[in-house]
Amino acid sequence: MSFKEILKVILVAILIIVSFFIGNSSIINKAGIDKTGYDSGYSAGYIVAWDKATKLVDSSTTPIFPMQAEMFSIGGTIKTISLSGDSLIIEANPISTNPLSEDSKPTIRTVKITPAAKIVKMTTKTPEEIQAMIGQNQTSQPMTPFSEEEITFSQLKNGDRITVTSDKNIKREMEIIALKITLQ
């Protein structure tokens, strides 16, 4: 092989290598610039997978997260107290423990308070009161370490944790008419 032939082979090899790097760099730059396709594809795939997982949990024969058909009380935190004294706005606790369910998020609910509604505060009994209960051997009422003390609407404040009880199923109700409000 002559010097000219060797030079041609080297030149062709260099052109092939340079062409390879130029071609790959344009692919790399294009992938780096066009990330919107990746993001939208990822989002669409995530939504499809989430829907499939939700349907799988919902359709399982053994309920992993059993749901209550009806609810007559719900707990939550007071966010707003009306000046007129007839309603509260609470951030209600989630009604489901299923992390795939929309019901696993807190909800904002309005609590309407009628004159018939009872407002109580739960207080812990002292050891002496508990001993007295044990000594009296009360069998007609269950023994509990708490007692209820009736309070007024004005004693409630923002941030208080309460339980609202109603005589209707309030599972999906955004406005609840309270029979009893228990301050914890």
Secondary structure, DSSP 8 states (H G I E B T S, - for coil): --HHHHHHHHHHHHHHHHHHHHHHHHHHHHHHH--HHHHHHHHHHHHHHHHHHHHHHHH-SS-SS---S--SEEEEEEEEE-TTSSEEEEEE--S---TTSGGGS-EEEEEEEEEEEEEEEEEE--HHHHHHHHHHT--SS---SEEEEE--GGG--TT-EEEEE-SS--SS-SEEEEEEEEE-
